[in-house]
Amino acid sequence: MNNKENRTVYVWPDLAVMEFLTAIALSIILLVWALLVNAPLLEIANPGISQNPSKAPWYFVGLQELLVYFDPWMAGVVIPSIIIFCLMIIPYVDNSPEGRGQYTFSLRKFALINFNIGFLMWLILIFIGYFLRGPNWHFYWPWESWETEKKIAETLWSPPTWIGLCGLAAYFALGMGIPPVISREFYRRRGRTKYMLVMLSILLMYFVPVKIFLRLAFDIRYVLVTPWFNV
């Protein structure tokens, strides 16, 4: 066996020292950034005049951007609750001994790829909401001036309820049924309950970019419209 493959790396001092040096480097970067970049206070708030656009702090701008594509109840309550719940159940549905104590991509491809895609999606929403949304929450490219008011025609529409139900049913049915056909091992290693939880979490996560695509490409406001909520 290759000695390099059999090499053991300990938490102390190997990992701890690297984390300590990384923390110092990040602290220096943040200190230099704070010294070089001016962050002036705005004028005193006027209750009678709201900023346009009025934006949440950067860490909430992603939720604000979701309001463009989803019902407020979905964007502000349901989606954040699903994200928190899915993150909480990770230790219970992904308890495979593979990769424990090892920092390797090969043993955790499925988990790492999907987690990083979800994290990147959230960063993209924050970037778009913070930097590319101008007055009246219209989309502005970086080279476009906010002084030029955009007037966008309202062409949004929603399909009939039965079409929305059939579309959602097909999306989740195919998402649940295709992986076992491609790889029986993927289903067998997790069992029925864990497989259902994992795939439901994955399908809910990818439904967000699917819904955004439907909005941008086909002007679909909601996939499913009901008297109680809209999706």
For each residue, the residues with C-beta under 8 A, 3 or more apart:
1: 5 6
2: 5 6
3: 6 7
4: 7
5: 1 2
6: 1 2 3
7: 3 4
8:
9: 14 15
10: 13 14 15
11: 14 15 16
12: 15 16
13: 10 16 17
14: 9 10 11 17 18
15: 9 10 11 12 18 19
16: 11 12 13 19 20
17: 13 14 20 21
18: 14 15 21 22
19: 15 16 22 23
20: 16 17 23 24
21: 17 18 24 25
22: 18 19 25 26
23: 19 20 26 27
24: 20 21 27 28
25: 21 22 28 29
26: 22 23 29 30
27: 23 24 30 31
28: 24 25 31 32
29: 25 26 32 33
30: 26 27 33 34
31: 27 28 34 35
32: 28 29 35 36
33: 29 30 36 37
34: 30 31 37 39
35: 31 32
36: 32 33
37: 33 34
38:
39: 34
40:
41:
42: 45
43: 46
44:
45: 42
46: 43 49
47:
48:
49: 46
50: 54
51: 54 55
52: 135 136
53: 133 134 135 136 137
54: 50 51
55: 51 61 64 129 130 133
56: 60 61 63 64
57: 60 61
58: 61 126 130
59: 62 126
60: 56 57 63 64
61: 55 56 57 58 64 65 125 126 129 130
62: 59 65 66 122 125 126 129
63: 56 60 66 67 75 76 79 80
64: 55 56 60 61 67 129
65: 61 62 68 69 125 126 128 129 133
66: 62 63 69 70 74 75 79 125 208
67: 63 64 70 72 75 76
68: 65 137 215
69: 65 66 75 208 211 212 215
70: 66 67 74 75 79 211 230 231
71: 74 75 222 229 230 231
72: 67 75 76
73: 76 77 78 229
74: 66 70 71 77 78 79 229 230 231
75: 63 66 67 69 70 71 72 78 79
76: 63 67 72 73 79 80
77: 73 74 80 81
78: 73 74 75 81 82
79: 63 66 70 74 75 76 82 83 208
80: 63 76 77 83 84
81: 77 78 84 85
82: 78 79 85 86 201 204
83: 79 80 86 87
84: 80 81 87 88
85: 81 82 88 89
86: 82 83 89 90 201 204 205
87: 83 84 90
88: 84 85
89: 85 86 92 93 197 201
90: 86 87 93 94
91: 94 95
92: 89 95
93: 89 90 190 194 197 198
94: 90 91 111 198
95: 91 92
96: 99 189
97: 100
98: 107 108
99: 96 102 104 107 108
100: 97
101:
102: 99 107
103:
104: 99 107 108
105: 108 109 112
106: 109
107: 98 99 102 104
108: 98 99 104 105 111 112
109: 105 106 112 113
110: 113 114
111: 94 108 114 115
112: 105 108 109 115 116
113: 109 110 116 117
114: 110 111 117 118 202 205
115: 111 112 118 119
116: 112 113 119 120
117: 113 114 120 121 205
118: 114 115 121 122 205
119: 115 116 122 123
120: 116 117 123 124
121: 117 118 124 125 205 208 209
122: 62 118 119 125 126
123: 119 120 126 127
124: 120 121 127 128
125: 61 62 65 66 121 122 128 129
126: 58 59 61 62 65 122 123 129 130
127: 123 124 130 131 132
128: 65 124 125 131 132 133 139
129: 55 61 62 64 65 125 126 132 133
130: 55 58 61 126 127 133
131: 127 128 142
132: 127 128 129 139 140 141 142
133: 53 55 65 128 129 130 137 138 139 140
134: 53 137 138 139 140 144 146 150
135: 52 53 138 146 149 150
136: 52 53 149 150
137: 53 68 133 134
138: 133 134 135 150 152
139: 128 132 133 134
140: 132 133 134 144 145 146 150
141: 132 144
142: 131 132
143:
144: 134 140 141 148
145: 140 148
146: 134 135 140
147:
148: 144 145
149: 135 136
150: 134 135 136 138 140
151:
152: 138
153:
154:
155: 219
156: 215 219 220 221
157: 219 220 221
158: 164 220 221 222 223 225 230
159: 163 164 167 220 223
160: 163 164
161: 164 165 224 225 226
162: 165 166
163: 159 160 166 167
164: 158 159 160 161 167 168 222 223 224 225 231
165: 161 162 168 169 224
166: 162 163 169 170
167: 159 163 164 170 171 223 224
168: 164 165 171 172 223 224 231
169: 165 166 172 173
170: 166 167 173 174
171: 167 168 174 175 203 207 210
172: 168 169 175 176 200 203
173: 169 170 176 177
174: 170 171 177 178
175: 171 172 178 179 199 202 203
176: 172 173 179 196 199 200 203
177: 173 174 180 181
178: 174 175 181 182
179: 175 176 182 183 186 187 199
180: 177 183 184 186 187 195
181: 177 178
182: 178 179 186
183: 179 180 186 187
184: 180 187 188
185: 188 189
186: 179 180 182 183 189 190 195
187: 179 180 183 184 190 195
188: 184 185 191
189: 96 185 186
190: 93 186 187 194 195 198
191: 188 194 195
192: 195 196
193: 196 197
194: 93 190 191 197 198
195: 180 186 187 190 191 192 198 199
196: 176 192 193 199 200
197: 89 93 193 194 200 201
198: 93 94 190 194 195 201 202
199: 175 176 179 195 196 202 203
200: 172 176 196 197 203 204
201: 82 86 89 197 198 204 205
202: 114 175 198 199 205 206
203: 171 172 175 176 199 200 206 207
204: 82 86 200 201 207 208
205: 86 114 117 118 121 201 202 208
206: 202 203 209 210
207: 171 203 204 210 211
208: 66 69 79 121 204 205 211 212
209: 121 206 212 213
210: 171 206 207 213 214
211: 69 70 207 208 214 215 223 231
212: 69 208 209 215 216
213: 209 210 216 217
214: 210 211 217 218 220 223
215: 68 69 156 211 212 218 219 220 221
216: 212 213
217: 213 214
218: 214 215
219: 155 156 157 215
220: 156 157 158 159 214 215 223
221: 156 157 158 215 230
222: 71 158 164 225 230 231
223: 158 159 164 167 168 211 214 220 231
224: 161 164 165 167 168 230 231
225: 158 161 164 222 230
226: 161 229 230
227:
228:
229: 71 73 74 226
230: 70 71 74 158 221 222 224 225 226
231: 70 71 74 164 168 211 222 223 224
